[in-house]
Amino acid sequence: LTETINKAVEQGIPVVLFDSDALGSKAFSFLGTNNYNAGVTAAHKMAELMSQKGKVAVITLPNQLNHQQRTKGFIETIHKEYPGMEVTVVKDGKGDALVSKQVALELLRQYPELSGIFVTEANGGVGVGEAVSLLAKKTKIISFDTDKRTLDMVKQGLIDATLAQGTWNMGLLVASIFISSSS
């Protein structure tokens, strides 16, 4: 969208982005999640859930910047702060519940000692929850976002934690900025 954003700005249309940035664009501002810090938060929670020991995996979207940042924050924090833990593998779940379920099933079979999985987005978290349920494993799962399926799995105890971004509030804040600046 960078080209479209730049054309709008060049036409005098103010553009403020929320939730997803467009690096290199001429947008005036960006309001969103610090995705690296979200990964750090997930790492601390995973360490708490696993008593600071064990092997974990990450299922992500490796070609998207926000997911790269979440993954990096998670891995670096585990590596620096939790010597009893190891990130064994990072896999692509393609942002799809079915693909993430298949990836998780393969990982749990290939690495039976895997104690936790951090999933950097909601659809994948649901897929991982389904995989863990199928195998009747006690694998800790941390997901992302607060969609209904994720929250249902949290209530069921399949997903141990999820990180919420507050995208609705981000949009509301951006809208209120535009309304107050046009008054």
N, C-alpha and C positions, 0 to 999 in steps of 0.2 A: 504493500500500500504506500510505500515511500513516495513513489512518483505522483500518485493521486494527492497525497497530503501536501507535497511541495507545490503542486499546481494550485491547490486551494489557497495556500498561504500567499503565493505570488499574486493571486487575485484579490488579496486583502481580506480573506476569510480567516479569522483566528481559529486555530486548531489546537485542542488540548486532548491528549490521549489518556485513557485510563485502562487499567488492567494489563494491557500489552503495549509495550513501547515499540517504536519504529526507529531504530538506531539510524542515524544519518539523515533523518527527515528534518524538515524545517518547522515541525510542530513547536508551538510555544512552550509547552510544558507536558509533563507526564506524571500521572498519579497512579501508583500501583504498589504491589507487594515487592518487598526486598526479597527476591527469590533465594539468594545465597543464605540470608538469615533464616528463611523458612527451612532450608536444608539443615542448618545448624540446630534449629529448634527440634526438628525431627530426629536428629542424631542424639540429642540429649534425652529426648523421650524414649527412644529405642534403648539407649543405655540403661535408663531407669527400668524399663520393662524387662530387660534381659539381665539385670543385676550386674551390668558392666562386663559381661563375658559372653562369648559365642560368635558364631559366624552369621553374617547378614548379606543380603543381596539387594540390589536396586533394580526396579523395573521402571523404565522412563521412556521419554521420547528424545533420543540423543541428538536429533537435528534441530531442536527448538531451543532458543537461547534461555527462556525461563526455566525449562527443564534441565538444561545443562547447569545453570546456576544452582538450582535446588540440589542436584546430584553432587556438584562440587562442594557445596556447603556441608552436605551430609558426610561425604567421604573424608574431607579434610578434618572435620571435627572428630569423627571416629578415630582416624589415624593419630591425631595430635593428643586427644584427651582420654582415650579409652584403650590402653594397651592390651587389655584382655579381650578386645573385640577385633574382628577382621571383616572388611568388606570383601567377600569372596568373588563376586561377579556382578556386572552391570549388563542388563539386557534391554532390548527394545520391545516394548509392549504395544507400540503403534497407536496408543491412545484408545485402544479397543478392548472391551471386556473379554471377548472370546480369545483374542490373540494373547492377552495378558494371562488368562486362565491357562492356556496351553503352555506358555513360557514358564509359568509358576509350577505347573505339573512336571515339566521337564527338569526344572531346577531342583525341586524337592526330591525327585528320583535320583538325579545326578549327585546332589549334595545332601544326603540324608541328615547330616549334622547341622543343616541350616536352621537357625533359631528365629530369624527375623527377616522381613522383607519390607523395604520402604518403597512405596509406589508414588511417583511424582504427580499423578493426576487421578481424577475420580473414577473414570471408566475402568482403568487398570486395577484400581483398588478393589472394585467389585469383582472383577475376574479372579484376582488373587484370593479374595475371600471365598469364592466358589471352589477354587482348587484346594485350598486348605481344608474346607469343609468335606470335599469328596474324599480326601486322603485321611481324614480324621487326625490331622496333625495339630500340634499345639504351637504352631509358628506364630510369632508376634507380627502383626501387620499395622503399618502406619500408612494412611492414605492421604489424599488431598481433596479439599472442597467439602461442601455440605449438601450435596444433592440427596434426594430422598433415598435412593438405593444405598448410598454410603451410610447415611444416618441409620437406616434400618439394620444394616450389618453391624454398626457400632452397638445398637441396642441388643442385637442377638449375641454379641460377644465375638463375632467373627473378625471384625476390624477393631483393633485395640485403641487406636487414636486416629484423628484426622485433623488436618490444618485448614482453617477457614480464612479466606482472603477478604471477605467483605466487599465484593465487587459492586453490590447494590449501593452501598454507602459511598464507594468511589464515584460512581455515576451521579449520585445525588449531589455530592460535593462539587463535581465539575459543573453540573447544571446550575447549582446555586451561585457559583463564581460567574458564570455567563449572565445569569439573571441580574445579579447585583452590579455587574460592570455595564450592563445595558440600561440600567435605571438612571 
